[in-house]
């Protein structure tokens, strides 16, 4: 429902929004930019297996662990100011990563990139909330924002492959530098400053508590996805949940809490965060299988697989902006539920793939991504619209932290389900074959001939069987989410107060 008192955004606001898409694209691309560079990095820096893992994970852990903190800081010092600080840090870290002379230096640079990313993501989404006061315009902007974020991950691996065909591995980081310099020039000119006029004292103790709640859980689910349910990883989950309880308890008991109670007074905020978490679960859980299918089942090279994986992004680019218009026409509950049903249909198509079903896989992935991005765009708008404008940064950080949790859980739970089926189908095979499909391919290459082909064909069939089982489980989850969305979102919409929008506080 459009607020008739809201000021319509003009050319200046839409131009500012276009500038804000730039850091969003770069942060999402940095998740996948190392896919092609890691062989060259391994040859040049000679990292250990553990160091190689941390080259990937230090970025994601720093990003996830600091989102809540940075959202709260942005509300206090100003979202534009935090965006500029983050852009400078991101650019500096990119140069350090590009010219790293050791694995330790690259890990540290990647961690600094994650810190910069944690400032950029809630700042951009919070500023979108403030720039667009009209419901229809804000919904359209968030739809574009959601599509850009989803497309950036796929684009990162392709850009990395294309650049590395001509330049050295550090060049995949240097592409960030001119973009960040442009951001530092344009943002002060085009983007106004917004901040909370009465933020209260900053709660320093909540910073380590929030990180202690987020990081063990993210680490635990990532390791479970890779290595299965082991005591250490389950212990990390338990520790994270304990610290999470302590963090939430502290937030509920303080007036100057990092995540203020005002965020959850609007029923749409909690529902939006929950549904965004489920949507991220589905998106990342499906990516766990589709990327392996292209490379290990169909035998594509990394660049070829990355190029094919861009095909579903075309559907995402068309769906994301249209989803908010559909939500305004038919109502959010109906369109969010429809998005979950479409996502479930995409998973069902993945459940029909064989060991040579490229087009069916791509169609299923496109259908799934279209439905999930529809949900993400609408629930993000719903959550931000329910939050006070002065708390937009904190609201965005909670929303994105939920997305990080959902993505990690999707890979862990669906990946573990698929792996269990894969290993169950190969009970009589060699340990290396039963471990992973990649291990089976290596064994098949060593054996060679018809026997090797038989081993690989059997392993590929087992992987596809595991993907089918995980897809059916995800289909059921999304259909359940669709049923809940119809009632839960409608209740949130019906009880949403019609209070006039407080004009955001401008500074500078």
N, C-alpha and C positions, 0 to 999 in steps of 0.2 A: 504494500500500500504506500503510495507516494505521500510524503508529507508536504502539504500545500505551502507551508511557511518556509520550506527549505530553499536556499538560494541555488539557482542552477549554475553549474560549472560552465565556463566558457572556454575559449581557445587557449587561454593561458594555463588553465588547470589541466586540459587534455595534453598540452605540450609538456607540462611538468610530469604528467603521468607517463608519457612516452619515455622521458629521461629515466624515470624510476624503474622501467622495465629492464634497463641495461644491467644494473647490478644483480637483479633477480636472475637473468639469463646466465651471467657469469658464475654466480654461486651454485646454481643447479648444474651447470656444465662441469664445474670442478669436481662433482661427485664421480663422474665417469671419464674424466680427461686422461687419467693414467692408464686406461685399458691397453692402449697401444704402446705407451712409452715405457712400461715396466721392463720389457726385455732389454732395451738400450740402457736403462738405468741400472739394471742388474749387471750388465757387462761393464759399465763405466765405474760404478761405485762399489760393486761387489758386496751387497748387503747380505746378512744372514737371513735365514727363513723367517725368523722372528722380526728382524728389522724390515723386511719386505712387507710383512703383514702390517706393521705400524706405519709404513709409508702410506698405505691406503687408509688405515683406520684412525690415525691421529686427527685428520681433518674432520671426519664424521663425529668423533667423540667430542672434540672441542666445540663443534657446532651445536650438537645436541645438548651438551652440558651447560652451555652459557646462554641459550636462547631466553630463558625466563629472566635471568639476571639482566641481560642487555635490553629486553623489553621494558623492564622497570626503570633502568637507567635512562632510556630514551624518554620516558614519560617525565622524568625529573629535569634533565638538562636540555631537552629539546630533541625531537626526532630527526630534524634536519642536521643538527650539530653531530649527533651520534652517527648518522649516515656518512657525513664527511670524514669523521674520525675513522670509521670503519673502512671507507674507500681508500684513505691514505694507508692504513695498515694492510689492507688487501693488496694494494699495489706494491708496497715495500716487501711483503712476504712473497709475492710472485717473483720479484727480482732475486730474492734470496734463494728461492726454490730453483729457479732457472740456472743459477750459477753455484749450486751446492757442490761442494768438493768431497763430501762424505755422506754416508747414509744417515748419520746422526744429525747433520746439518739439514738434510732434506726432511727428516721427520719433524724437526723443530719448525722449519718453515711451513710445513703442511699444517701443523698445529696452530701457527699464527694465522694461516689462511682460514682455518676453522673459526678462530676468534673473530676475525674480520667478518666472516660470513654470518656469524651469530649477531653482529650489529646490523648488518645490511638487511637481512630478511624481515625481522619485525619492524624495522624502521620504514621499509618501503610499504609494507601492507598497512601499518599504522597511518602513514601519510596518505595512502589512498582513502582510508576511512575518513580522514579529515578534509581532503580536497573535495570529495563528492558528498554533499549533504543530501542531495535528492536521491531517493531510494532507487529509482530506475537507473540513473546515471552511475551510482555506486555499484549496483548489481552488474551493469554492463562492464565496468572497469574491473571488478573482481573476477568476472568471467574471463576476460582477456588475461589478467594476471595469472589465473589458474592454468590456462592453456600454455602460457609462456613458461611457467615453472615445470609443467609436465614435459614440454618439448625440449627444454634445456638439457635434461639428463640424456635423452637420445642424441641430441645434437653434439654433446660434448665428446662422445666416443668417435663420432664421424669426423669432427673437426680435428681431433687428435690424430687420427689416421692420415688424413689428407696433409696436415702440416708436416708430419714426420716423414712423408715421402720426399720432402725437399730440405728439411732442416734438422738440427740435432734435438735431442729429447727435451732440453730446457725451453725450447720455443713454445711448447704447449702451455707454459706458465706465462711467458712474455706477452701472449695475446691479451692478458688481463690489464697490462700496464697502460696502453693508450686509452682503453675504455675507462679506466679509473681516473686518469688525468682529465678526460672529457667530463666525467661526472663531477670532479672537483671544480671545474670551471662553470658548468651549467647549473648545478643545483643551487648555489647561492643566488643566481640570477632569476631562476624560474620557480623554485620551490619555496613557499613561505615556511616559517618556523611554527611548530605547534608543540605545546607542552602542557603538563598539568599545572594549573595555577596554585594548587595547594597540595603538593605531593607528600608532605610530612617527612620525617626523618628517615634516612635510608637504613634499612635493617641489614647490617653487615653479616650477622650470623646466618641469615637465610641464604646467603650466597653459597657457602660450602654445603649447607644442608640440601639445597636444591641440586647441586652437582652430585652429592652422595646419593641422592634419590634416583637421578637420571642415569648416570654413567654405569653403575653396576648392572642395571637392568638392560641397558642397550648392549653392553659387553656380553652379558649372559646369553641374551637371545641370539646375538650374532654368532657366538661360539657354539651354541646348541644347533643352530642351522648348519654350521660347518662340520661339527664333530660329534653331534649327538648329545644325549642327556647324561652328563657326567656330574659328579658331586660338586666339583669346584664351580661349575657354571650355575647349578641350581642354588649353591650358596650365594653366588653373586646376586641372583634374582631375589633371594630372601633378604639379603642385606639392603638391597635397593628398596624393597617394599617397606622395611623397617624405617629407613631414613625418610621414605616418602610419607609414612604415617606421621613422623615427627615434624616434617616440613609442613604438612597440611594442618596439623594441630597448632603449630606456631602461627600460621597465616590466619587461622580462625580466631586466635586469641589476641591479635594486635590491631590497633587502628592504623598503624603505618606499615601494614603488611606488604610484602613484595607483590603478592597477588591479592588485591583487595577483595573484600566480600561483595563490594558493589558489582563486580564482574558477574557474579552468579545470581544476582537478584532478578535479572531477566532470564526467563526459562529457556529462551532460545539459545543462550550462550552455552550452557552445559550440553544441550542436545546437539548443537553445532559441533562442539569439540568431539563428542562421542561418535557422531556419524562421520566426521572427517577422519578419525582414527580407524574406523572400519573401512572407509574408502582407501586409505593408504595401505592398510593390510592387504586388500585385494590387489591393488596396483603393484606393489612390490612383490607380493607372493606370486603373481602371474609372471613377472619379469624373471624371477628365479628359474622358471621352467622354460620360458620362450627363448631366452638367450642361450641356454644350454642346448635346447632343441636345434636351433639354427647351426650351432658350431659342432656339437658332438653327435647329434643324430643325423643331420643332413650333411655334415662334414664340411661346412663353409669355413673359409678363413675369417679372421677377426674383422677385417675391414668390410668384407662382403656381408657378413652377418650384421654389422652395424648399419650398413646402408639399407639392408632389407628391413631392419627394425625401425627405420624412419617412416615406413609406409603407414603404420597406425597413427603416427603423429599428424598426418594430414587430416584424418577424421577428428582428432582432438582439436586441431586448430579451427575447424568449422563448428564443432559442437560447443566448445566452452563459451564463446560470446552469445550463442543462441540460447543457451540453457537458462540464463537469467531472464531473457525476454519471455520464454515459455513459462518460467516460474511466476512472473508478474501477470501473465495472461490466465493461466490455469490454476495458480496457487502453488506455493512451495511444497506443501505435503504431497500433492499428486506428482509433481515433477521429480522430487527427490526419490519417492517410491519407484517411479518409472525408471529413474537412473539406476537404482539398485537392481531392478528387474532386467534392464538391458545389460548391466554388468554380469548378472547371473547367466543370461543367454550367451554372453561371450565365453564364460567359463564352460558352459555346456558344449559349445563348439570345440573348445580345446579338448574336452573329453571324448570327442569323436575322431581326433587325429590319429593317423597311423604313423608308421616310421618314414613315410615319404609324402607328407601332406603340407607342403609349403604354403599353398594358397589358403587352405582351410585354417592353418595356424594364423596367418596374417589377418584373415577376415575375423577370426575369433578374437585376436588381440585388438583389432580396431573397434569391434563392437564393444568389447569389455572396457577399453580405454574411454570410449565415448560416454558410456554409462557412468563410469566412475568419475570422470572429470565433470560431468553434469552435477553429480552429487557434491563434489568438492567445491565447485563454484557457488552453488546455492547455500550450502551449510556454512561456508566461510563468510558469505554476505550476511547470513542470518546471525551468526555468532558476533560479528563485528557490529552489526546494527543494534544488537541487544546490549552491547557494552557502552558505558559512558564514553563520549568522545575524548575526554581528557585521559582515559585509560586505554586508548587505542593500541599503544605499543605493548602494554602488558597483555591485552587481549590477543593480539597477533602472535605474541611469543608462546602463550599457552596453546593456541590453535596449532602452531607449527611444531611444538614439542609433542603434542598428541599425534601429529602426523609422523614424526620420527619414531615414536613408540609403535605406531601401527605398522609402519614399513618394516621395522625390525621383527615384529611379531609375525608378520605375513611370511617373511623369508624363513623364520625359525620354525613355525608350526606347519605351514604347508610344505616347506622343504623337508622337515623331519618325517612327515607323513609319506611323502613321495619316496624318501630314502628307505623307510621301513618296508614299503612295498617292493622297491627295487631289490633290496637285500633278501627279502623273503622269496622272490622269484629265482634267486641265484644261490640257493643254499648249498649246492654241490660245486660251485665254482671256486676258483682260486681266491685267496683273501684280497689280492689287489683288484681283481675283477669285481668282487662284491663291495669294495669300498666306495668307488665312484665310477661313473661312466668314463671319465678321463683315464682312470687307471685301467679300465677294461680295454680302451683303445690302445694304450701303451703295450699291454700284454698281447693283444691281437697282432700288433705290428711286430713284436718279437717272435711270435709263433710263425706268422706268415702263411701264405697259401690258403687253401680251402678251410683248414682248421682255424686259422686266424679269423677268417671272414665269418665263420660260424660263431665263434666267441663274441665278436663285435655285434653281429646281428641279434644274438640272444640278449646281450647287454642293452642294446638299443630298444628292443621290445620291452624289456623289464623297466627301463627308464620311462618309456611312454605309458606303460601300465601305471607306474607311480604317479605320473602327471595326470592321468585320467582320474585316479582316486582322489588326489588333492583337489582337482577341478570340481569333482562332484561335491566334495565337502565345502568348498568355497561357494558353489552354487547354492547349496542349502543355507549357508550363512547369509548371503546377500538377499535371498528371498525372505528370510526372517527379518533382516534389517528393513526391507521394504514394508513389511506388515507393521513393524514398530514405528516406522517413519510416518505412516498415514495417521496414526493416533497421536504419537508423541509430538510431532511437528505441528499438527493441527491444534493441539492443546496449547503449545507455546505461542502460536500465532493468535489464537483466540484470547489469550491472557496478556498479550503484549500491551503495555501501557501506551497511551496516546500522548504522553508528555511531550512538550515541544523540545526540539533538539537544542541543547546548549551550544551556543556558538563557540567553536574552538578558540583557544587562546593563541593569539599571534604574537610573535616576538621577533623582531629583526626584519 
